[in-house]
Amino acid sequence: MPRARVFGRAGKPVSSRLMRVLHDEISSGRWPVGTPIPVESALVVGLSVGRTTLREAVSTLAHLGMVAPTRGAGTFVRTNSAIPAAMADFTTGYDLSDLRRTRRALLVEAARLAAQSRSEEDIEELRRALLASQGVACESGANQFHATLFRVARNPLLTDLHDGLVTRIGRAALSQAAQASSVEGIAECHQAILDAIVASDPERAAAAASGLGTS
């Protein structure tokens, strides 16, 4: 439960400031993904705000995709960042080929950053992801390796932007793109990325990631 009270001018609560307080509770992990936020009555008392103001703030978070109301069960945290949902909305109407090229650019930058910041533990995690991706569906294996790559890059904003693009592109489109590339070709690119990260060579890692095309 956030302890700070939210006041605007003349001691009146401001829904935008309240939304930021609730947002911070979620993004910090104090309200974990998959769990319900405190009930309305507790928030009203704890933050000294009106129910209408609170509902406006929660509605904004729901619109951003961070929370979702469930009838009879409360409002649950869906994600700890509003960026993926906002990115998905913002990119509506863009050509699919442009979205795929932008996604590739993010993968290239993630590979570059991973080569700069990786630890020995990160390398082992990437190796496990690469091994696990072998012998499974092309799309599924690629997604698993890419998710690990973004974690190793240690840039939450980059990860959120990528997740938003993946949402907008859609699983079906990603699957079609993955099928257009051979399993062997994608595996070779992933191995080249890993080898460059092991060697702490950012430019080589970026060049290897650029070979992923739009898959």
Backbone hydrogen bonds, N-H to C=O, Kabsch-Sander energy under -0.5 kcal/mol:
donor,donor_aa,acceptor,acceptor_aa,energy
6,V,47,L,-1.1
7,F,5,R,-0.7
8,G,12,K,-3.6
11,G,8,G,-1.2
12,K,9,R,-2.0
18,L,14,V,-2.5
19,M,15,S,-2.7
20,R,16,S,-1.6
21,V,17,R,-1.9
22,L,18,L,-2.5
23,H,19,M,-2.8
24,D,20,R,-2.4
25,E,21,V,-1.6
26,I,22,L,-1.6
27,S,23,H,-3.1
28,S,24,D,-2.0
29,G,26,I,-1.2
30,R,25,E,-0.8
31,W,25,E,-1.9
34,G,77,V,-2.9
35,T,32,P,-1.8
37,I,75,T,-2.8
43,L,39,V,-1.9
44,V,40,E,-2.7
45,V,41,S,-1.8
46,G,42,A,-2.8
47,L,43,L,-2.4
48,S,44,V,-0.8
49,V,44,V,-1.3
54,L,50,G,-2.3
55,R,51,R,-2.7
56,E,52,T,-2.0
57,A,53,T,-2.0
58,V,54,L,-2.6
59,S,55,R,-2.4
60,T,56,E,-1.9
61,L,57,A,-1.9
62,A,58,V,-2.2
63,H,59,S,-2.3
64,L,60,T,-1.8
65,G,62,A,-1.1
66,M,61,L,-2.3
67,V,61,L,-0.8
68,A,76,F,-2.4
70,T,74,G,-3.3
73,A,70,T,-2.4
74,G,70,T,-1.8
76,F,68,A,-2.6
76,F,74,G,-0.5
77,V,35,T,-2.6
78,R,66,M,-3.4
79,T,66,M,-1.3
86,A,82,A,-2.3
87,M,83,I,-3.4
88,A,84,P,-2.3
89,D,85,A,-2.1
90,F,86,A,-2.8
91,T,87,M,-2.0
92,T,89,D,-1.4
94,Y,91,T,-1.9
99,L,95,D,-2.0
100,R,96,L,-2.3
101,R,97,S,-2.0
102,T,98,D,-2.2
103,R,99,L,-2.3
104,R,100,R,-2.2
105,A,101,R,-2.0
106,L,102,T,-1.9
107,L,103,R,-2.1
108,V,104,R,-2.5
109,E,105,A,-2.1
110,A,106,L,-2.4
111,A,107,L,-2.3
112,R,108,V,-2.0
113,L,109,E,-2.6
114,A,110,A,-2.5
115,A,111,A,-1.9
116,Q,112,R,-1.0
117,S,113,L,-2.0
118,R,114,A,-1.7
123,I,119,S,-2.0
124,E,120,E,-1.9
125,E,121,E,-2.1
126,L,122,D,-2.6
127,R,123,I,-2.4
128,R,124,E,-2.2
129,A,125,E,-2.2
130,L,126,L,-2.6
131,L,127,R,-2.5
132,A,128,R,-2.6
133,S,129,A,-1.5
134,Q,130,L,-0.6
134,Q,131,L,-1.0
136,V,133,S,-1.2
141,G,137,A,-2.9
142,A,138,C,-2.2
143,N,139,E,-2.5
144,Q,140,S,-1.9
145,F,141,G,-2.0
146,H,142,A,-2.7
147,A,143,N,-2.5
148,T,144,Q,-1.7
149,L,145,F,-2.3
150,F,146,H,-2.3
151,R,147,A,-1.6
152,V,148,T,-2.3
153,A,149,L,-1.6
154,R,150,F,-0.9
154,R,151,R,-0.8
155,N,150,F,-0.7
159,T,155,N,-2.1
160,D,156,P,-2.5
161,L,157,L,-2.5
162,H,158,L,-2.1
163,D,159,T,-2.6
164,G,160,D,-2.2
165,L,161,L,-2.0
166,V,162,H,-2.5
167,T,163,D,-2.1
168,R,164,G,-2.1
169,I,165,L,-3.2
170,G,166,V,-2.2
174,L,170,G,-2.1
175,S,171,R,-2.5
176,Q,172,A,-2.2
177,A,173,A,-2.2
178,A,174,L,-2.5
179,Q,175,S,-2.4
180,A,176,Q,-1.3
181,S,177,A,-0.7
181,S,178,A,-0.9
186,I,182,S,-2.1
187,A,183,V,-2.4
188,E,184,E,-2.3
189,C,185,G,-1.9
190,H,186,I,-2.5
191,Q,187,A,-2.4
192,A,188,E,-2.3
193,I,189,C,-2.4
194,L,190,H,-2.5
195,D,191,Q,-2.7
196,A,192,A,-2.0
197,I,193,I,-2.2
198,V,194,L,-2.7
199,A,195,D,-1.7
200,S,197,I,-1.4
201,D,196,A,-2.7
205,A,201,D,-2.2
206,A,202,P,-2.4
207,A,203,E,-2.4
208,A,204,R,-2.2
209,A,205,A,-2.2
210,S,206,A,-1.8
211,G,207,A,-0.6
211,G,208,A,-1.0
212,L,209,A,-1.9
213,G,210,S,-1.1
215,S,212,L,-1.7
